[in-house]
Amino acid sequence: MGTSWRRMTTKKTKKKRSSTRFESFRHPHLPIRHLNFVRITLAFSGLVWLAGATSLYTPIVSAQSGSHGHDFLIFATVFTDYGFALPGARVHVRRADEKKAKWEATSDRQGEFAVRVPEGAEYEMTVEANGFKPEVRKIDARKDTRTDFTIRMDKASGGKS
C-alpha cells in the first residue's frame, strides 16, 4: 500500500520562449515559419536586384563607349635634356583661338600623359616643368583621331633642376 514513485514525481514542462527581437516579424496567420519567410524574401529581393542590375548595365556601357567616339587623343612622353623620363610635368591644352586652357594633365612616373579633346579644331599645347623652359606645340585635330609627341625639355637658363 504504498504510493508509487511514479505518481510522486511531477513532470516539469518548459515554456517555449521566443526572442523578443523577432516578435514584430511574426504574424499569426502566416502559413510558413518566420525563418523560411526571411530566406524566401531575401532570395526574391536578390533576384529582383540582379535582374534590374543586368537590364540597366547594358545601356550604360553603350552610352559610355559612344561618348568619346569623336574625340581627338593627344599622347606624349616628356623627357629631360639627358633623356630621362620627366614625371610631374604640367600640360595645358587650349583651342588656338582662345586664351584660357580648358584641358590640363600631368605626366606620370614614366613621363607620359594623354588628353582627349573634341576633334575638328586646332589646339595649342604648353608643357611646363620646374627648372625647364616651357615647350609649346601646335596640334591640328582636323585630320586624324590621334597624335603622338616626344617632348624633350631644355633646362631653363639660371634655374636648377
C-alpha positions in Angstrom: 0.0 0.0 0.0 2.5 2.4 -0.7 2.5 5.1 -3.2 4.2 4.6 -6.4 7.3 6.6 -7.1 5.8 7.5 -10.5 2.9 9.3 -9.0 5.0 11.3 -6.7 7.1 13.0 -9.4 5.6 15.7 -11.4 6.7 16.3 -14.9 8.0 19.8 -15.5 7.4 21.3 -18.9 9.4 24.2 -20.2 7.6 27.0 -21.8 8.8 27.8 -25.3 10.4 31.2 -25.3 10.9 33.2 -28.4 13.2 36.1 -28.9 11.7 39.5 -28.5 13.8 40.8 -31.4 11.8 38.9 -34.0 8.3 39.3 -32.4 7.4 42.1 -34.9 8.1 39.8 -37.8 5.7 37.1 -36.6 2.2 37.0 -37.8 -0.4 34.5 -36.5 -1.8 33.9 -40.0 1.3 33.2 -41.9 1.4 29.6 -43.2 5.2 29.4 -43.1 7.6 29.9 -40.3 9.5 33.1 -39.7 12.9 31.9 -40.8 11.6 30.4 -44.1 9.8 33.6 -44.8 13.0 35.6 -44.3 15.0 33.3 -46.5 12.4 33.4 -49.3 12.2 37.2 -49.1 16.0 37.6 -49.3 16.2 35.3 -52.2 13.4 37.0 -54.1 14.8 40.5 -53.5 18.3 39.3 -54.6 16.8 38.0 -57.9 14.9 41.3 -58.4 18.1 43.3 -57.8 20.1 41.1 -60.1 17.5 41.4 -62.9 17.4 45.2 -62.5 21.2 45.5 -62.5 21.7 43.5 -65.6 19.0 45.3 -67.5 20.4 48.7 -66.6 24.1 47.8 -67.2 23.8 47.3 -71.0 22.6 50.9 -71.8 25.1 52.5 -69.5 28.0 50.7 -71.2 26.9 51.5 -74.7 26.4 55.2 -73.7 29.9 55.4 -72.1 31.6 53.8 -75.1 30.0 56.1 -77.5 30.6 59.3 -75.6 34.3 59.5 -76.7 33.7 58.4 -80.2 34.5 61.8 -81.8 37.4 62.8 -79.6 41.0 63.5 -80.6 43.7 61.9 -78.4 46.9 63.8 -77.6 49.5 61.4 -76.3 53.0 62.4 -75.3 56.1 61.4 -73.4 58.2 64.1 -71.7 62.0 63.7 -71.3 64.7 65.7 -69.6 67.6 67.1 -71.6 69.6 63.9 -70.6 66.9 61.6 -71.9 65.3 60.6 -68.6 61.5 60.5 -68.1 60.2 63.6 -66.5 57.3 62.9 -64.1 55.2 65.8 -62.9 55.3 68.0 -66.0 52.2 70.1 -66.2 50.3 70.2 -69.5 47.8 72.8 -70.6 45.8 72.5 -73.8 43.6 75.2 -75.3 42.0 76.0 -78.6 44.2 78.1 -80.9 41.6 80.9 -81.0 41.1 81.0 -77.2 43.4 82.4 -74.5 42.4 80.2 -71.5 43.3 76.5 -71.3 40.4 74.1 -71.0 42.3 70.8 -70.6 45.0 70.0 -68.2 47.1 66.9 -67.4 50.3 65.9 -65.5 52.9 63.4 -66.7 53.1 60.2 -64.8 56.1 58.3 -63.4 57.1 57.3 -67.0 56.8 60.9 -68.2 53.6 60.0 -70.2 50.3 61.8 -70.4 47.2 61.7 -72.5 44.5 64.3 -73.1 41.2 63.9 -75.0 39.8 67.0 -76.9 37.0 67.3 -79.4 38.2 66.8 -82.9 37.8 69.2 -85.7 39.8 72.2 -84.4 43.4 73.5 -83.9 44.9 73.4 -80.5 48.0 74.7 -78.7 49.7 72.6 -76.0 52.0 74.0 -73.4 54.3 71.7 -71.3 55.9 73.2 -68.2 58.1 71.8 -65.5 60.2 73.3 -62.7 63.7 74.1 -63.9 62.9 73.7 -67.6 61.8 76.0 -70.4 58.2 75.7 -71.5 57.5 73.8 -74.7 54.7 74.9 -77.0 53.3 72.7 -79.7 50.6 73.3 -82.3 48.1 70.5 -82.9 45.8 70.1 -85.9 42.9 67.9 -84.8 41.1 68.0 -88.1 43.0 65.3 -90.0 43.4 62.2 -87.7 42.0 61.0 -84.4 45.3 60.8 -82.5 48.7 62.4 -82.4 51.8 61.2 -80.5 54.6 63.5 -79.3 58.0 63.0 -77.8 58.9 66.2 -76.0 62.5 66.9 -74.8 62.6 69.7 -72.2 65.6 72.0 -72.2 66.9 73.4 -68.9 66.0 77.0 -68.1 68.9 79.4 -68.0 69.9 80.1 -64.4 67.5 77.5 -63.0 68.3 74.3 -61.1 66.5 71.0 -61.7 
